[in-house]
Amino acid sequence: MNGCKILFKGQALMGVVEDVRQVLQDFLAPELREIRTRLDSMDEINRVRYDNLVQRLELIQQSFAFDKRISNLGDDKRRSA
């Protein structure tokens, strides 16, 4: 008789565990999908911003290189004079 009670309690416990798991899955799965979608969109926005920043820094670097070349031309003219 005691063996039946233990088996029944074990089955009831497993039923509760399965019910809780199912409720958590039903609630969390849509929430996790929404969070993943939002993170993906934020990643895309940040990638675009990063690419724009890199382009701007390259332009700044090129302008400094151009200014240096102009300075070198001025130095060359002074030396030849």
PDB file of N, CA, C and O in Angstrom:
ATOM      1  N   MET A   1       0.815  -1.185   0.000  1.00  0.00           N
ATOM      2  CA  MET A   1       0.000   0.000   0.000  1.00  0.00           C
ATOM      3  C   MET A   1       0.870   1.264   0.000  1.00  0.00           C
ATOM      4  O   MET A   1       0.538   2.228  -0.690  1.00  0.00           O
ATOM      5  N   ASN A   2       1.979   1.281   0.761  1.00  0.00           N
ATOM      6  CA  ASN A   2       2.850   2.440   0.802  1.00  0.00           C
ATOM      7  C   ASN A   2       3.498   2.689  -0.559  1.00  0.00           C
ATOM      8  O   ASN A   2       3.703   3.839  -0.948  1.00  0.00           O
ATOM      9  N   GLY A   3       3.812   1.640  -1.264  1.00  0.00           N
ATOM     10  CA  GLY A   3       4.400   1.765  -2.593  1.00  0.00           C
ATOM     11  C   GLY A   3       3.465   2.482  -3.544  1.00  0.00           C
ATOM     12  O   GLY A   3       3.935   3.259  -4.375  1.00  0.00           O
ATOM     13  N   CYS A   4       2.181   2.261  -3.461  1.00  0.00           N
ATOM     14  CA  CYS A   4       1.201   2.934  -4.316  1.00  0.00           C
ATOM     15  C   CYS A   4       1.123   4.423  -3.992  1.00  0.00           C
ATOM     16  O   CYS A   4       0.996   5.254  -4.891  1.00  0.00           O
ATOM     17  N   LYS A   5       1.200   4.758  -2.703  1.00  0.00           N
ATOM     18  CA  LYS A   5       1.136   6.174  -2.310  1.00  0.00           C
ATOM     19  C   LYS A   5       2.350   6.933  -2.833  1.00  0.00           C
ATOM     20  O   LYS A   5       2.219   8.061  -3.311  1.00  0.00           O
ATOM     21  N   ILE A   6       3.523   6.325  -2.747  1.00  0.00           N
ATOM     22  CA  ILE A   6       4.745   6.979  -3.234  1.00  0.00           C
ATOM     23  C   ILE A   6       4.662   7.159  -4.738  1.00  0.00           C
ATOM     24  O   ILE A   6       5.022   8.214  -5.259  1.00  0.00           O
ATOM     25  N   LEU A   7       4.194   6.147  -5.432  1.00  0.00           N
ATOM     26  CA  LEU A   7       4.061   6.236  -6.884  1.00  0.00           C
ATOM     27  C   LEU A   7       3.062   7.320  -7.259  1.00  0.00           C
ATOM     28  O   LEU A   7       3.312   8.090  -8.187  1.00  0.00           O
ATOM     29  N   PHE A   8       1.952   7.396  -6.567  1.00  0.00           N
ATOM     30  CA  PHE A   8       0.936   8.408  -6.854  1.00  0.00           C
ATOM     31  C   PHE A   8       1.474   9.811  -6.576  1.00  0.00           C
ATOM     32  O   PHE A   8       1.241  10.725  -7.366  1.00  0.00           O
ATOM     33  N   LYS A   9       2.197   9.997  -5.452  1.00  0.00           N
ATOM     34  CA  LYS A   9       2.786  11.309  -5.145  1.00  0.00           C
ATOM     35  C   LYS A   9       3.815  11.698  -6.200  1.00  0.00           C
ATOM     36  O   LYS A   9       3.894  12.856  -6.607  1.00  0.00           O
ATOM     37  N   GLY A  10       4.599  10.721  -6.636  1.00  0.00           N
ATOM     38  CA  GLY A  10       5.594  10.989  -7.674  1.00  0.00           C
ATOM     39  C   GLY A  10       4.940  11.400  -8.983  1.00  0.00           C
ATOM     40  O   GLY A  10       5.416  12.312  -9.660  1.00  0.00           O
ATOM     41  N   GLN A  11       3.847  10.730  -9.341  1.00  0.00           N
ATOM     42  CA  GLN A  11       3.139  11.092 -10.575  1.00  0.00           C
ATOM     43  C   GLN A  11       2.499  12.468 -10.450  1.00  0.00           C
ATOM     44  O   GLN A  11       2.501  13.251 -11.399  1.00  0.00           O
ATOM     45  N   ALA A  12       1.946  12.758  -9.262  1.00  0.00           N
ATOM     46  CA  ALA A  12       1.337  14.073  -9.061  1.00  0.00           C
ATOM     47  C   ALA A  12       2.393  15.157  -9.133  1.00  0.00           C
ATOM     48  O   ALA A  12       2.162  16.212  -9.723  1.00  0.00           O
ATOM     49  N   LEU A  13       3.559  14.904  -8.534  1.00  0.00           N
ATOM     50  CA  LEU A  13       4.649  15.877  -8.570  1.00  0.00           C
ATOM     51  C   LEU A  13       5.114  16.115 -10.003  1.00  0.00           C
ATOM     52  O   LEU A  13       5.342  17.255 -10.408  1.00  0.00           O
ATOM     53  N   MET A  14       5.251  15.037 -10.763  1.00  0.00           N
ATOM     54  CA  MET A  14       5.664  15.180 -12.162  1.00  0.00           C
ATOM     55  C   MET A  14       4.610  15.947 -12.957  1.00  0.00           C
ATOM     56  O   MET A  14       4.949  16.723 -13.850  1.00  0.00           O
ATOM     57  N   GLY A  15       3.329  15.731 -12.635  1.00  0.00           N
ATOM     58  CA  GLY A  15       2.273  16.470 -13.314  1.00  0.00           C
ATOM     59  C   GLY A  15       2.366  17.958 -13.032  1.00  0.00           C
ATOM     60  O   GLY A  15       2.168  18.778 -13.929  1.00  0.00           O
ATOM     61  N   VAL A  16       2.664  18.308 -11.798  1.00  0.00           N
ATOM     62  CA  VAL A  16       2.818  19.723 -11.421  1.00  0.00           C
ATOM     63  C   VAL A  16       4.028  20.326 -12.124  1.00  0.00           C
ATOM     64  O   VAL A  16       3.967  21.442 -12.639  1.00  0.00           O
ATOM     65  N   VAL A  17       5.120  19.580 -12.140  1.00  0.00           N
ATOM     66  CA  VAL A  17       6.339  20.069 -12.806  1.00  0.00           C
ATOM     67  C   VAL A  17       6.063  20.304 -14.286  1.00  0.00           C
ATOM     68  O   VAL A  17       6.459  21.336 -14.829  1.00  0.00           O
ATOM     69  N   GLU A  18       5.407  19.387 -14.932  1.00  0.00           N
ATOM     70  CA  GLU A  18       5.089  19.542 -16.356  1.00  0.00           C
ATOM     71  C   GLU A  18       4.154  20.724 -16.597  1.00  0.00           C
ATOM     72  O   GLU A  18       4.320  21.463 -17.567  1.00  0.00           O
ATOM     73  N   ASP A  19       3.179  20.900 -15.721  1.00  0.00           N
ATOM     74  CA  ASP A  19       2.244  22.026 -15.861  1.00  0.00           C
ATOM     75  C   ASP A  19       2.972  23.363 -15.712  1.00  0.00           C
ATOM     76  O   ASP A  19       2.745  24.294 -16.486  1.00  0.00           O
ATOM     77  N   VAL A  20       3.837  23.445 -14.720  1.00  0.00           N
ATOM     78  CA  VAL A  20       4.604  24.683 -14.507  1.00  0.00           C
ATOM     79  C   VAL A  20       5.514  24.943 -15.688  1.00  0.00           C
ATOM     80  O   VAL A  20       5.619  26.076 -16.158  1.00  0.00           O
ATOM     81  N   ARG A  21       6.179  23.891 -16.178  1.00  0.00           N
ATOM     82  CA  ARG A  21       7.063  24.041 -17.344  1.00  0.00           C
ATOM     83  C   ARG A  21       6.287  24.558 -18.550  1.00  0.00           C
ATOM     84  O   ARG A  21       6.753  25.442 -19.269  1.00  0.00           O
ATOM     85  N   GLN A  22       5.102  23.999 -18.762  1.00  0.00           N
ATOM     86  CA  GLN A  22       4.286  24.407 -19.909  1.00  0.00           C
ATOM     87  C   GLN A  22       3.841  25.865 -19.783  1.00  0.00           C
ATOM     88  O   GLN A  22       3.868  26.608 -20.764  1.00  0.00           O
ATOM     89  N   VAL A  23       3.436  26.274 -18.588  1.00  0.00           N
ATOM     90  CA  VAL A  23       3.014  27.665 -18.375  1.00  0.00           C
ATOM     91  C   VAL A  23       4.187  28.614 -18.606  1.00  0.00           C
ATOM     92  O   VAL A  23       4.032  29.646 -19.259  1.00  0.00           O
ATOM     93  N   LEU A  24       5.354  28.270 -18.073  1.00  0.00           N
ATOM     94  CA  LEU A  24       6.533  29.112 -18.285  1.00  0.00           C
ATOM     95  C   LEU A  24       6.889  29.201 -19.768  1.00  0.00           C
ATOM     96  O   LEU A  24       7.225  30.272 -20.272  1.00  0.00           O
ATOM     97  N   GLN A  25       6.811  28.075 -20.453  1.00  0.00           N
ATOM     98  CA  GLN A  25       7.109  28.076 -21.885  1.00  0.00           C
ATOM     99  C   GLN A  25       6.112  28.927 -22.660  1.00  0.00           C
ATOM    100  O   GLN A  25       6.494  29.685 -23.551  1.00  0.00           O
ATOM    101  N   ASP A  26       4.850  28.802 -22.322  1.00  0.00           N
ATOM    102  CA  ASP A  26       3.820  29.577 -23.017  1.00  0.00           C
ATOM    103  C   ASP A  26       3.999  31.066 -22.794  1.00  0.00           C
ATOM    104  O   ASP A  26       3.717  31.868 -23.685  1.00  0.00           O
ATOM    105  N   PHE A  27       4.463  31.440 -21.619  1.00  0.00           N
ATOM    106  CA  PHE A  27       4.648  32.860 -21.319  1.00  0.00           C
ATOM    107  C   PHE A  27       5.975  33.379 -21.849  1.00  0.00           C
ATOM    108  O   PHE A  27       6.030  34.455 -22.444  1.00  0.00           O
ATOM    109  N   LEU A  28       7.044  32.620 -21.636  1.00  0.00           N
ATOM    110  CA  LEU A  28       8.374  33.114 -21.959  1.00  0.00           C
ATOM    111  C   LEU A  28       8.711  33.061 -23.444  1.00  0.00           C
ATOM    112  O   LEU A  28       9.417  33.942 -23.935  1.00  0.00           O
ATOM    113  N   ALA A  29       8.243  32.085 -24.157  1.00  0.00           N
ATOM    114  CA  ALA A  29       8.609  31.950 -25.569  1.00  0.00           C
ATOM    115  C   ALA A  29       8.255  33.197 -26.386  1.00  0.00           C
ATOM    116  O   ALA A  29       9.114  33.696 -27.114  1.00  0.00           O
ATOM    117  N   PRO A  30       7.021  33.723 -26.296  1.00  0.00           N
ATOM    118  CA  PRO A  30       6.726  34.939 -27.057  1.00  0.00           C
ATOM    119  C   PRO A  30       7.547  36.139 -26.590  1.00  0.00           C
ATOM    120  O   PRO A  30       7.971  36.963 -27.400  1.00  0.00           O
ATOM    121  N   GLU A  31       7.765  36.230 -25.287  1.00  0.00           N
ATOM    122  CA  GLU A  31       8.564  37.336 -24.754  1.00  0.00           C
ATOM    123  C   GLU A  31      10.001  37.261 -25.264  1.00  0.00           C
ATOM    124  O   GLU A  31      10.583  38.276 -25.647  1.00  0.00           O
ATOM    125  N   LEU A  32      10.560  36.071 -25.267  1.00  0.00           N
ATOM    126  CA  LEU A  32      11.924  35.907 -25.749  1.00  0.00           C
ATOM    127  C   LEU A  32      12.039  36.208 -27.239  1.00  0.00           C
ATOM    128  O   LEU A  32      13.032  36.784 -27.683  1.00  0.00           O
ATOM    129  N   ARG A  33      11.028  35.820 -28.013  1.00  0.00           N
ATOM    130  CA  ARG A  33      11.041  36.147 -29.448  1.00  0.00           C
ATOM    131  C   ARG A  33      11.007  37.648 -29.662  1.00  0.00           C
ATOM    132  O   ARG A  33      11.708  38.170 -30.528  1.00  0.00           O
ATOM    133  N   GLU A  34      10.193  38.348 -28.876  1.00  0.00           N
ATOM    134  CA  GLU A  34      10.105  39.800 -28.997  1.00  0.00           C
ATOM    135  C   GLU A  34      11.436  40.455 -28.629  1.00  0.00           C
ATOM    136  O   GLU A  34      11.896  41.373 -29.308  1.00  0.00           O
ATOM    137  N   ILE A  35      12.039  39.980 -27.562  1.00  0.00           N
ATOM    138  CA  ILE A  35      13.335  40.533 -27.155  1.00  0.00           C
ATOM    139  C   ILE A  35      14.384  40.277 -28.223  1.00  0.00           C
ATOM    140  O   ILE A  35      15.187  41.158 -28.528  1.00  0.00           O
ATOM    141  N   ARG A  36      14.384  39.080 -28.795  1.00  0.00           N
ATOM    142  CA  ARG A  36      15.352  38.766 -29.853  1.00  0.00           C
ATOM    143  C   ARG A  36      15.155  39.677 -31.061  1.00  0.00           C
ATOM    144  O   ARG A  36      16.129  40.141 -31.654  1.00  0.00           O
ATOM    145  N   THR A  37      13.911  39.934 -31.427  1.00  0.00           N
ATOM    146  CA  THR A  37      13.620  40.817 -32.562  1.00  0.00           C
ATOM    147  C   THR A  37      14.130  42.223 -32.284  1.00  0.00           C
ATOM    148  O   THR A  37      14.726  42.861 -33.152  1.00  0.00           O
ATOM    149  N   ARG A  38      13.892  42.698 -31.076  1.00  0.00           N
ATOM    150  CA  ARG A  38      14.356  44.034 -30.720  1.00  0.00           C
ATOM    151  C   ARG A  38      15.874  44.116 -30.722  1.00  0.00           C
ATOM    152  O   ARG A  38      16.439  45.110 -31.177  1.00  0.00           O
ATOM    153  N   LEU A  39      16.537  43.087 -30.222  1.00  0.00           N
ATOM    154  CA  LEU A  39      18.002  43.072 -30.230  1.00  0.00           C
ATOM    155  C   LEU A  39      18.546  43.034 -31.650  1.00  0.00           C
ATOM    156  O   LEU A  39      19.534  43.701 -31.956  1.00  0.00           O
ATOM    157  N   ASP A  40      17.909  42.259 -32.514  1.00  0.00           N
ATOM    158  CA  ASP A  40      18.350  42.198 -33.909  1.00  0.00           C
ATOM    159  C   ASP A  40      18.238  43.565 -34.578  1.00  0.00           C
ATOM    160  O   ASP A  40      19.131  43.969 -35.321  1.00  0.00           O
ATOM    161  N   SER A  41      17.144  44.275 -34.316  1.00  0.00           N
ATOM    162  CA  SER A  41      16.985  45.604 -34.915  1.00  0.00           C
ATOM    163  C   SER A  41      18.002  46.582 -34.340  1.00  0.00           C
ATOM    164  O   SER A  41      18.506  47.446 -35.057  1.00  0.00           O
ATOM    165  N   MET A  42      18.305  46.454 -33.059  1.00  0.00           N
ATOM    166  CA  MET A  42      19.319  47.328 -32.457  1.00  0.00           C
ATOM    167  C   MET A  42      20.699  47.017 -33.026  1.00  0.00           C
ATOM    168  O   MET A  42      21.501  47.927 -33.241  1.00  0.00           O
ATOM    169  N   ASP A  43      20.979  45.750 -33.269  1.00  0.00           N
ATOM    170  CA  ASP A  43      22.250  45.377 -33.892  1.00  0.00           C
ATOM    171  C   ASP A  43      22.381  46.000 -35.275  1.00  0.00           C
ATOM    172  O   ASP A  43      23.449  46.496 -35.636  1.00  0.00           O
ATOM    173  N   GLU A  44      21.314  45.978 -36.038  1.00  0.00           N
ATOM    174  CA  GLU A  44      21.340  46.554 -37.385  1.00  0.00           C
ATOM    175  C   GLU A  44      21.573  48.069 -37.318  1.00  0.00           C
ATOM    176  O   GLU A  44      22.371  48.616 -38.079  1.00  0.00           O
ATOM    177  N   ILE A  45      20.873  48.731 -36.407  1.00  0.00           N
ATOM    178  CA  ILE A  45      21.043  50.176 -36.245  1.00  0.00           C
ATOM    179  C   ILE A  45      22.482  50.493 -35.859  1.00  0.00           C
ATOM    180  O   ILE A  45      23.085  51.415 -36.409  1.00  0.00           O
ATOM    181  N   ASN A  46      23.033  49.739 -34.920  1.00  0.00           N
ATOM    182  CA  ASN A  46      24.413  49.980 -34.488  1.00  0.00           C
ATOM    183  C   ASN A  46      25.412  49.689 -35.590  1.00  0.00           C
ATOM    184  O   ASN A  46      26.435  50.367 -35.693  1.00  0.00           O
ATOM    185  N   ARG A  47      25.130  48.688 -36.418  1.00  0.00           N
ATOM    186  CA  ARG A  47      26.037  48.393 -37.529  1.00  0.00           C
ATOM    187  C   ARG A  47      26.068  49.551 -38.525  1.00  0.00           C
ATOM    188  O   ARG A  47      27.130  49.936 -39.014  1.00  0.00           O
ATOM    189  N   VAL A  48      24.906  50.093 -38.813  1.00  0.00           N
ATOM    190  CA  VAL A  48      24.833  51.234 -39.735  1.00  0.00           C
ATOM    191  C   VAL A  48      25.555  52.443 -39.142  1.00  0.00           C
ATOM    192  O   VAL A  48      26.297  53.131 -39.842  1.00  0.00           O
ATOM    193  N   ARG A  49      25.338  52.696 -37.865  1.00  0.00           N
ATOM    194  CA  ARG A  49      26.021  53.819 -37.208  1.00  0.00           C
ATOM    195  C   ARG A  49      27.534  53.629 -37.225  1.00  0.00           C
ATOM    196  O   ARG A  49      28.281  54.574 -37.474  1.00  0.00           O
ATOM    197  N   TYR A  50      27.977  52.413 -36.962  1.00  0.00           N
ATOM    198  CA  TYR A  50      29.406  52.117 -36.970  1.00  0.00           C
ATOM    199  C   TYR A  50      29.989  52.345 -38.358  1.00  0.00           C
ATOM    200  O   TYR A  50      31.046  52.960 -38.499  1.00  0.00           O
ATOM    201  N   ASP A  51      29.307  51.855 -39.373  1.00  0.00           N
ATOM    202  CA  ASP A  51      29.788  52.057 -40.749  1.00  0.00           C
ATOM    203  C   ASP A  51      29.875  53.540 -41.084  1.00  0.00           C
ATOM    204  O   ASP A  51      30.845  53.976 -41.704  1.00  0.00           O
ATOM    205  N   ASN A  52      28.879  54.318 -40.684  1.00  0.00           N
ATOM    206  CA  ASN A  52      28.902  55.757 -40.931  1.00  0.00           C
ATOM    207  C   ASN A  52      30.054  56.421 -40.193  1.00  0.00           C
ATOM    208  O   ASN A  52      30.713  57.309 -40.734  1.00  0.00           O
ATOM    209  N   LEU A  53      30.297  55.996 -38.970  1.00  0.00           N
ATOM    210  CA  LEU A  53      31.395  56.561 -38.187  1.00  0.00           C
ATOM    211  C   LEU A  53      32.741  56.254 -38.837  1.00  0.00           C
ATOM    212  O   LEU A  53      33.617  57.116 -38.903  1.00  0.00           O
ATOM    213  N   VAL A  54      32.898  55.036 -39.309  1.00  0.00           N
ATOM    214  CA  VAL A  54      34.146  54.653 -39.974  1.00  0.00           C
ATOM    215  C   VAL A  54      34.360  55.507 -41.219  1.00  0.00           C
ATOM    216  O   VAL A  54      35.476  55.963 -41.468  1.00  0.00           O
ATOM    217  N   GLN A  55      33.314  55.726 -41.997  1.00  0.00           N
ATOM    218  CA  GLN A  55      33.427  56.559 -43.192  1.00  0.00           C
ATOM    219  C   GLN A  55      33.826  57.990 -42.834  1.00  0.00           C
ATOM    220  O   GLN A  55      34.672  58.588 -43.498  1.00  0.00           O
ATOM    221  N   ARG A  56      33.220  58.531 -41.793  1.00  0.00           N
ATOM    222  CA  ARG A  56      33.551  59.897 -41.373  1.00  0.00           C
ATOM    223  C   ARG A  56      34.993  59.994 -40.901  1.00  0.00           C
ATOM    224  O   ARG A  56      35.688  60.962 -41.212  1.00  0.00           O
ATOM    225  N   LEU A  57      35.445  58.994 -40.149  1.00  0.00           N
ATOM    226  CA  LEU A  57      36.834  59.004 -39.683  1.00  0.00           C
ATOM    227  C   LEU A  57      37.813  58.877 -40.844  1.00  0.00           C
ATOM    228  O   LEU A  57      38.879  59.492 -40.825  1.00  0.00           O
ATOM    229  N   GLU A  58      37.465  58.092 -41.844  1.00  0.00           N
ATOM    230  CA  GLU A  58      38.326  57.976 -43.019  1.00  0.00           C
ATOM    231  C   GLU A  58      38.410  59.305 -43.757  1.00  0.00           C
ATOM    232  O   GLU A  58      39.481  59.687 -44.229  1.00  0.00           O
ATOM    233  N   LEU A  59      37.288  60.010 -43.859  1.00  0.00           N
ATOM    234  CA  LEU A  59      37.306  61.328 -44.502  1.00  0.00           C
ATOM    235  C   LEU A  59      38.171  62.307 -43.717  1.00  0.00           C
ATOM    236  O   LEU A  59      38.920  63.086 -44.307  1.00  0.00           O
ATOM    237  N   ILE A  60      38.074  62.272 -42.407  1.00  0.00           N
ATOM    238  CA  ILE A  60      38.897  63.152 -41.575  1.00  0.00           C
ATOM    239  C   ILE A  60      40.370  62.814 -41.755  1.00  0.00           C
ATOM    240  O   ILE A  60      41.208  63.709 -41.867  1.00  0.00           O
ATOM    241  N   GLN A  61      40.682  61.531 -41.784  1.00  0.00           N
ATOM    242  CA  GLN A  61      42.056  61.104 -41.974  1.00  0.00           C
ATOM    243  C   GLN A  61      42.580  61.571 -43.327  1.00  0.00           C
ATOM    244  O   GLN A  61      43.722  62.020 -43.429  1.00  0.00           O
ATOM    245  N   GLN A  62      41.760  61.468 -44.361  1.00  0.00           N
ATOM    246  CA  GLN A  62      42.174  61.925 -45.689  1.00  0.00           C
ATOM    247  C   GLN A  62      42.398  63.429 -45.712  1.00  0.00           C
ATOM    248  O   GLN A  62      43.321  63.913 -46.366  1.00  0.00           O
ATOM    249  N   SER A  63      41.548  64.174 -44.993  1.00  0.00           N
ATOM    250  CA  SER A  63      41.734  65.632 -44.992  1.00  0.00           C
ATOM    251  C   SER A  63      43.026  66.012 -44.279  1.00  0.00           C
ATOM    252  O   SER A  63      43.692  66.963 -44.689  1.00  0.00           O
ATOM    253  N   PHE A  64      43.396  65.293 -43.223  1.00  0.00           N
ATOM    254  CA  PHE A  64      44.669  65.569 -42.562  1.00  0.00           C
ATOM    255  C   PHE A  64      45.829  65.245 -43.484  1.00  0.00           C
ATOM    256  O   PHE A  64      46.816  65.980 -43.524  1.00  0.00           O
ATOM    257  N   ALA A  65      45.722  64.162 -44.218  1.00  0.00           N
ATOM    258  CA  ALA A  65      46.775  63.796 -45.161  1.00  0.00           C
ATOM    259  C   ALA A  65      46.892  64.859 -46.241  1.00  0.00           C
ATOM    260  O   ALA A  65      48.000  65.175 -46.673  1.00  0.00           O
ATOM    261  N   PHE A  66      45.766  65.420 -46.688  1.00  0.00           N
ATOM    262  CA  PHE A  66      45.785  66.482 -47.700  1.00  0.00           C
ATOM    263  C   PHE A  66      46.445  67.741 -47.141  1.00  0.00           C
ATOM    264  O   PHE A  66      47.253  68.376 -47.820  1.00  0.00           O
ATOM    265  N   ASP A  67      46.102  68.099 -45.907  1.00  0.00           N
ATOM    266  CA  ASP A  67      46.721  69.274 -45.281  1.00  0.00           C
ATOM    267  C   ASP A  67      48.229  69.083 -45.145  1.00  0.00           C
ATOM    268  O   ASP A  67      48.989  70.032 -45.337  1.00  0.00           O
ATOM    269  N   LYS A  68      48.663  67.891 -44.823  1.00  0.00           N
ATOM    270  CA  LYS A  68      50.088  67.609 -44.686  1.00  0.00           C
ATOM    271  C   LYS A  68      50.788  67.763 -46.030  1.00  0.00           C
ATOM    272  O   LYS A  68      51.892  68.302 -46.099  1.00  0.00           O
ATOM    273  N   ARG A  69      50.146  67.289 -47.101  1.00  0.00           N
ATOM    274  CA  ARG A  69      50.743  67.420 -48.433  1.00  0.00           C
ATOM    275  C   ARG A  69      50.868  68.891 -48.826  1.00  0.00           C
ATOM    276  O   ARG A  69      51.865  69.287 -49.430  1.00  0.00           O
ATOM    277  N   ILE A  70      49.865  69.700 -48.489  1.00  0.00           N
ATOM    278  CA  ILE A  70      49.929  71.134 -48.796  1.00  0.00           C
ATOM    279  C   ILE A  70      51.064  71.781 -48.008  1.00  0.00           C
ATOM    280  O   ILE A  70      51.794  72.618 -48.540  1.00  0.00           O
ATOM    281  N   SER A  71      51.212  71.398 -46.746  1.00  0.00           N
ATOM    282  CA  SER A  71      52.307  71.935 -45.932  1.00  0.00           C
ATOM    283  C   SER A  71      53.653  71.550 -46.534  1.00  0.00           C
ATOM    284  O   SER A  71      54.577  72.364 -46.563  1.00  0.00           O
ATOM    285  N   ASN A  72      53.766  70.334 -47.006  1.00  0.00           N
ATOM    286  CA  ASN A  72      55.016  69.892 -47.622  1.00  0.00           C
ATOM    287  C   ASN A  72      55.308  70.693 -48.885  1.00  0.00           C
ATOM    288  O   ASN A  72      56.465  71.010 -49.159  1.00  0.00           O
ATOM    289  N   LEU A  73      54.283  71.023 -49.654  1.00  0.00           N
ATOM    290  CA  LEU A  73      54.486  71.846 -50.854  1.00  0.00           C
ATOM    291  C   LEU A  73      54.995  73.231 -50.468  1.00  0.00           C
ATOM    292  O   LEU A  73      55.888  73.774 -51.118  1.00  0.00           O
ATOM    293  N   GLY A  74      54.423  73.799 -49.409  1.00  0.00           N
ATOM    294  CA  GLY A  74      54.883  75.108 -48.943  1.00  0.00           C
ATOM    295  C   GLY A  74      56.319  75.051 -48.471  1.00  0.00           C
ATOM    296  O   GLY A  74      57.085  75.977 -48.739  1.00  0.00           O
ATOM    297  N   ASP A  75      56.707  73.997 -47.780  1.00  0.00           N
ATOM    298  CA  ASP A  75      58.089  73.831 -47.327  1.00  0.00           C
ATOM    299  C   ASP A  75      59.025  73.705 -48.518  1.00  0.00           C
ATOM    300  O   ASP A  75      60.117  74.274 -48.514  1.00  0.00           O
ATOM    301  N   ASP A  76      58.602  72.954 -49.549  1.00  0.00           N
ATOM    302  CA  ASP A  76      59.423  72.797 -50.748  1.00  0.00           C
ATOM    303  C   ASP A  76      59.631  74.129 -51.458  1.00  0.00           C
ATOM    304  O   ASP A  76      60.724  74.384 -51.965  1.00  0.00           O
ATOM    305  N   LYS A  77      58.608  74.989 -51.508  1.00  0.00           N
ATOM    306  CA  LYS A  77      58.733  76.289 -52.178  1.00  0.00           C
ATOM    307  C   LYS A  77      59.691  77.178 -51.408  1.00  0.00           C
ATOM    308  O   LYS A  77      60.475  77.908 -52.015  1.00  0.00           O
ATOM    309  N   ARG A  78      59.646  77.134 -50.091  1.00  0.00           N
ATOM    310  CA  ARG A  78      60.547  77.962 -49.288  1.00  0.00           C
ATOM    311  C   ARG A  78      61.996  77.514 -49.456  1.00  0.00           C
ATOM    312  O   ARG A  78      62.912  78.336 -49.493  1.00  0.00           O
ATOM    313  N   ARG A  79      62.187  76.222 -49.556  1.00  0.00           N
ATOM    314  CA  ARG A  79      63.545  75.701 -49.716  1.00  0.00           C
ATOM    315  C   ARG A  79      64.125  76.086 -51.082  1.00  0.00           C
ATOM    316  O   ARG A  79      65.313  76.387 -51.197  1.00  0.00           O
ATOM    317  N   SER A  80      63.289  76.073 -52.096  1.00  0.00           N
ATOM    318  CA  SER A  80      63.792  76.361 -53.448  1.00  0.00           C
ATOM    319  C   SER A  80      63.996  77.859 -53.661  1.00  0.00           C
ATOM    320  O   SER A  80      64.687  78.256 -54.599  1.00  0.00           O
ATOM    321  N   ALA A  81      63.419  78.676 -52.828  1.00  0.00           N
ATOM    322  CA  ALA A  81      63.530  80.134 -53.021  1.00  0.00           C
ATOM    323  C   ALA A  81      64.824  80.676 -52.513  1.00  0.00           C
ATOM    324  O   ALA A  81      65.067  81.880 -52.602  1.00  0.00           O
TER     325      ALA A  81
END
